[in-house]
Amino acid sequence: MEDDKILESFFDGMKQADAQRPVPPLEKPTPVRRLWSPSIRYSVAAAVTILMVAALYMVRQTGQKQTAQMRDVVIEVGRESTKTGSLVDMPEQTLSEWTSPTSSLSENF
């Protein structure tokens, strides 16, 4: 209860100090004259939006034409056509000749 009275007296003092301050007069702002009317501004914004959508549509259409041409390409990969210049020589083996590359590891232990 005593704390409530201390707080009330503190805020009462602040209210009295605020009541003694003069309130400055409110100045009415002068209206700003617009260069263009709102209808012109909205129509220009709509035209710019339409042009941007049309440009994106055109770019997307040309991109689809290029990818359609890429889909027609067939790449054949075979033993003779892979001249990679690799340092590892891979001889052709049949399944009966195949040996596991890790078989020597299991024999040592």
C-alpha positions in Angstrom: 0.0 0.0 0.0 2.8 2.4 0.9 4.5 1.7 -2.5 1.2 2.6 -4.3 1.1 6.0 -2.5 4.7 6.7 -3.4 4.0 5.9 -7.1 0.8 8.0 -7.0 2.7 11.0 -5.6 5.4 10.6 -8.2 3.0 10.5 -11.1 1.0 13.4 -9.6 4.1 15.5 -9.6 4.8 14.6 -13.3 1.2 15.5 -14.2 1.5 18.9 -12.6 4.8 19.5 -14.4 3.2 18.6 -17.7 0.2 20.8 -17.1 2.4 23.9 -16.7 4.0 23.4 -20.1 2.4 25.4 -22.9 1.0 23.5 -25.9 2.5 24.7 -29.2 0.1 25.8 -31.9 -0.7 23.3 -34.6 0.3 24.5 -38.1 -1.9 23.4 -40.9 0.3 21.9 -43.7 0.0 23.4 -47.1 -1.3 21.0 -49.7 1.2 19.8 -52.3 0.3 20.3 -55.9 0.7 17.0 -57.8 2.2 17.1 -61.3 -0.1 14.4 -62.6 -3.6 13.4 -61.6 -4.2 10.1 -59.9 -5.9 8.6 -62.9 -2.8 9.3 -65.1 -0.4 7.8 -62.4 -2.5 4.6 -62.1 -2.8 4.2 -65.9 1.0 4.6 -66.3 1.6 2.1 -63.5 -0.8 -0.4 -65.2 0.9 0.1 -68.6 4.4 -0.6 -67.1 3.0 -3.7 -65.3 1.5 -5.0 -68.6 4.8 -4.4 -70.5 6.8 -6.2 -67.8 4.5 -9.2 -67.9 4.6 -9.3 -71.7 8.4 -9.1 -71.7 8.6 -12.0 -69.1 6.2 -14.0 -71.2 8.3 -13.5 -74.4 11.5 -14.4 -72.6 9.9 -17.6 -71.3 8.6 -18.5 -74.7 12.1 -18.2 -76.3 13.5 -20.2 -73.5 11.1 -23.0 -74.1 11.9 -23.0 -77.8 15.6 -23.4 -77.0 15.0 -26.3 -74.6 12.8 -28.0 -77.1 15.7 -28.0 -79.6 18.0 -29.5 -76.9 15.7 -32.4 -76.3 16.1 -33.7 -79.8 19.9 -34.3 -79.4 20.8 -38.0 -78.9 24.1 -38.8 -77.4 25.5 -42.3 -77.9 28.0 -43.6 -75.4 29.9 -46.7 -76.3 33.2 -48.5 -75.7 34.9 -47.2 -78.9 33.6 -43.7 -78.7 35.1 -43.0 -75.2 38.5 -41.7 -75.9 39.0 -39.8 -72.7 42.8 -40.1 -72.4 42.5 -41.8 -69.0 45.6 -43.2 -67.4 43.8 -46.3 -66.2 43.5 -49.0 -68.8 40.2 -51.0 -68.5 40.6 -54.3 -70.4 37.5 -56.0 -71.5 36.6 -59.0 -69.3 33.9 -61.6 -69.3 32.1 -62.6 -66.2 34.0 -65.9 -66.0 37.4 -64.1 -65.9 36.3 -61.5 -63.4 38.1 -61.4 -60.0 37.2 -59.2 -57.1 39.6 -56.3 -56.6 39.3 -56.8 -52.8 39.9 -60.5 -52.8 43.6 -60.1 -52.0 42.7 -58.1 -48.9 40.5 -60.9 -47.5 43.3 -63.5 -48.1 45.9 -61.5 -46.2 43.8 -61.5 -43.0 
